[in-house]
Amino acid sequence: EGKALLAVMVGTDLLANGIKATDLIKSLAAEIKGGGGGQPFFATAGGKDPEGVQRALGKASALLG
């Protein structure tokens, strides 16, 4: 229906290194023109630009690569 949804799950190793799903999802949500939140280990975002999902996946790869 013209909407985009992202979900991020972070394992214990990343959490121990200070990487939180909420921080990642906020950065990625900008790519789908939306917003999100959640818990340090799991967060979701919704947006109105489904074409931004590919950009968000590329950004996630670059952030964690």
N, C-alpha and C positions, 0 to 999 in steps of 0.2 A: 504494500500500500504506500510506496514511496517513502518509507522510513528505514533507518539503519539502526542496528543494534550491535554493540560490542560488549565482550566480556573478557575480563582478565583474571587469571588465577595465578597466585604466586606461591611457590613452595617454601618450605622452611629454610632452605639454604639461602635463598634470595632475601627472605625476611630477616635472617640473621645478619645480612650485609646491609640492611637499611632500605631495601627496595620494597616499596609498598604498592599493592594493586591500585589503591586510591590515587596515588601520585601518577602512576602510569595512565590510568583511565582518563584523568583530567587532561593530560597532554594529548592523548589519542582522540578524545571527544571533539576537539577543535577541528579535526579533519572531516568529521561528519556533521559539523555545524550543530553540535549538541552539548550536552552536559551529562555528568554522571557522578557516581559515588559508590560507597559501600564500606567494606571492612578491609583492613590491611592485607588480608589474604585473598579476597574476592571482591571484585567491583564490576559494575555494569554502566553502560552509557547508551543513551538513545539520541538520535539526531535526525535531521530532515534531509540529509544528503547521502543517499546510498552509494553514489559514485565515490564518495570519500573513504569507503571501507578499504579499498586497495591501498590508498595513501596511508591510512592508519596502520595497516599490516606492515607496510614498508617502514614506517616510522618506528613501530614496535621492534622490528628486526634490527634496525639501526641502534635503537636505545639499548637493547640487550645483547647485541652482537659483539 
